[in-house]
Amino acid sequence: MMTQGFADKDMMTDILSSQKNITSIYNTYANECACPSLKADMMNILNEEHQIQHDVFCEMQKRGWYQTEPAEMTKVNEAKQQYMSMSK
């Protein structure tokens, strides 16, 4: 009997989800480091994991598996104004 494996899209979706979780975990570790050299190491690893996540995201977009819609300019401007009022 032949077992059915994951399709490429399913594997990429799983990888992207895993990378999102990994970056969250490393972010928590980096935030809680008291030792400067350990924090630097965690930040380097976090950056590498974010790059992997971004690479997977871009590959999925290229294949049409992860579509995003452009933000409406009114919403972008509202967010800018809200941020600017918070920073004053």
C-alpha positions in Angstrom: 0.0 0.0 0.0 1.3 3.4 -1.0 1.1 6.3 1.5 0.4 9.8 0.3 3.0 12.4 1.3 2.7 16.1 1.7 2.4 18.3 -1.4 5.1 21.0 -1.8 2.6 23.7 -0.8 1.7 21.8 2.4 5.4 21.4 3.3 6.2 25.1 2.6 3.2 26.2 4.7 4.4 24.0 7.6 7.9 25.3 7.3 6.7 28.9 7.3 4.5 28.3 10.4 7.5 26.6 12.1 9.8 29.5 11.3 7.3 32.0 12.7 7.2 30.0 16.0 11.0 29.7 16.0 11.5 33.4 15.7 9.0 34.0 18.4 10.9 31.7 20.8 14.3 33.2 19.9 12.9 36.7 20.4 11.8 35.7 23.9 15.2 34.3 24.7 17.0 37.4 23.3 14.7 39.7 25.4 15.6 37.8 28.6 19.3 37.5 28.2 21.3 39.2 31.0 24.7 38.3 29.6 25.7 40.7 26.7 27.6 38.1 24.7 24.7 35.6 25.0 22.3 38.3 24.0 24.4 39.0 20.9 24.4 35.3 20.0 20.7 35.1 20.4 20.2 38.2 18.3 22.4 36.7 15.5 20.4 33.5 15.6 17.2 35.5 15.6 18.3 37.5 12.6 19.2 34.2 10.7 15.8 32.7 11.6 14.0 35.8 10.4 15.9 35.6 7.1 14.9 31.9 6.7 11.3 32.8 7.4 11.5 35.7 4.8 13.1 33.4 2.2 10.3 30.8 2.6 7.6 33.6 2.5 9.1 35.0 -0.7 9.3 31.5 -2.3 5.7 30.9 -1.4 4.6 34.2 -2.9 6.6 33.5 -6.1 4.7 30.2 -6.5 1.4 31.9 -5.8 0.9 30.1 -2.5 0.9 33.1 -0.2 -0.9 36.1 -1.6 -1.0 39.4 0.1 -3.2 42.4 -0.7 -1.7 45.9 -0.9 -2.8 48.1 2.0 -5.2 50.9 1.2 -3.5 54.3 1.3 -6.1 55.6 3.7 -5.3 52.8 6.2 -1.6 53.4 5.8 -2.0 57.1 6.4 -4.3 56.4 9.5 -1.6 54.1 10.9 1.1 56.7 10.3 -1.0 59.4 12.1 -1.7 57.1 15.0 2.0 56.2 15.4 3.0 59.9 15.1 0.5 60.9 17.9 1.9 58.1 20.1 5.5 59.2 19.7 4.8 62.8 20.8 
